[in-house]
Amino acid sequence: MMKYIRLVTGELIPAVGLGTAGLFEDKCEQALQWALEMGYRLIDTAWAYRNQEAIGKAIRKSGVSRSEIFITSKIWRDYLNYEAALEQCDQILDQLQVDYVDLLLTHWPSDALVRMRDHPPNIVSLEETLAAFNEIHRRGKIRHIGVSNYDADLLRQAQQISTAPISVNQVHFHLNDPNCDENVSLSLVDFCHQSEVSVMAYCPLASGWCPAKGRLLQHPTLAEIANQHGKTPAQVALKWVMDRGTIIIPKSGSEVRLGQNIEIFDFELSRDQVAQLNAI
Ligand SMILES: NC(=O)c1ccc[n+]([C@@H]2O[C@H](COP(=O)([O-])OP(=O)(O)OC[C@H]3O[C@@H](n4cnc5c(N)ncnc54)[C@H](OP(=O)(O)O)[C@@H]3O)[C@@H](O)[C@H]2O)c1
């Protein structure tokens, strides 16, 4: 009963996928095995996650055909120059042991202050990075080009520069949580959709890498609405994010929670419940 989102290319992508940051080796392989058995067909990874070998191994063991699985990977911020991006894409394919990935993202803008206090050295122009991505695309090593952590201005520039369409912007997006200052606004999500760019929401539970560290899931409004549906607060939080028209990629290494995160298609939030959640 999976729901699908239509990308700008006309292709369909599952609305719920598996995030894999922080899953390593055997635990990663086990989570992938459970997830694929449960029907997950979208896997989000990245060169920086250091788990692509385990993911490739689990996919091969699963018996699910490669063409049924949508794999997203990402080029790390320090490898966005032309040659480095081409080389890192080859490493990604090699680690996963696949001929192509379905979606390749720039993990962060070249000047992003991620894991650094000062501006990173060797800032690369968007023109150079996107020339590399378009060349990788032309060579058939990726099926879609995307970006991550882009604001509206950067996204607009990327769309103007890239020959192949920008299919996805992967951003930090969840229900409002006052403990998180990284969550993007609904208006950026709306801007992406108006620009025909699908939004892939990371940290949809305001947990994992999110500064809010899962506190949102303790909110009494979530508990109350979850009770009304016989669901968990996490399932309600994920439903709210998915209902904003986004693709969600919650991460879990637990068989029970992997199951819960994909069982969100058998209930609907009422208009009143959405209003209550919007007010959190
Ligand atoms: N593009 C980027 O810059 C970027 C940045 C961050 C993340 N991401 C991607 O987005 C994915 C998701 O983000 P995230 O992992 O940071 O945060 P998240 O999915 O919001 O939260 C994951 C955390 O929530 C717990 N959890 C999972 N399902 C749960 C449930 N049903 N009930 C209660 N707790 C639950 C997990 O613990 P258990 O494993 O113990 O279940 C884990 O600690 C990442 O794995 C990664 O693929 C991308």
The ligand as an ORCA input file, in Angstrom:
! r2SCAN-3c Opt
* xyz 0 1
  N      21.173     15.355      3.685
  C      21.598     15.520      4.913
  O      22.402     16.423      5.210
  C      21.105     14.597      5.983
  C      21.313     14.919      7.341
  C      20.820     14.044      8.319
  C      20.134     12.894      7.941
  N      19.986     12.578      6.610
  C      19.272     11.327      6.196
  O      17.991     11.306      6.793
  C      17.830     10.108      7.559
  C      16.905     10.354      8.739
  O      17.428     11.345      9.599
  P      17.954     11.004     11.069
  O      18.368      9.584     11.113
  O      18.953     12.014     11.453
  O      16.678     11.294     11.994
  P      15.242     10.618     12.200
  O      14.941      9.641     11.119
  O      14.289     11.732     12.446
  O      15.433      9.845     13.586
  C      16.118      8.649     13.701
  C      16.130      8.284     15.192
  O      14.788      8.048     15.633
  C      14.676      6.733     16.190
  N      13.416      6.173     15.662
  C      13.199      5.658     14.439
  N      11.925      5.262     14.297
  C      11.313      5.518     15.487
  C      10.003      5.323     15.968
  N       9.052      4.764     15.197
  N       9.730      5.708     17.245
  C      10.679      6.264     18.024
  N      11.958      6.482     17.628
  C      12.266      6.111     16.355
  C      15.879      5.961     15.696
  O      16.302      5.043     16.667
  P      16.372      3.440     16.321
  O      17.339      3.272     15.186
  O      16.850      2.864     17.613
  O      14.975      3.016     15.957
  C      16.930      7.059     15.512
  O      17.602      7.300     16.725
  C      19.280      9.750      7.950
  O      19.407      8.417      8.388
  C      19.973     10.038      6.639
  O      19.735      8.986      5.708
  C      20.435     13.424      5.640
*
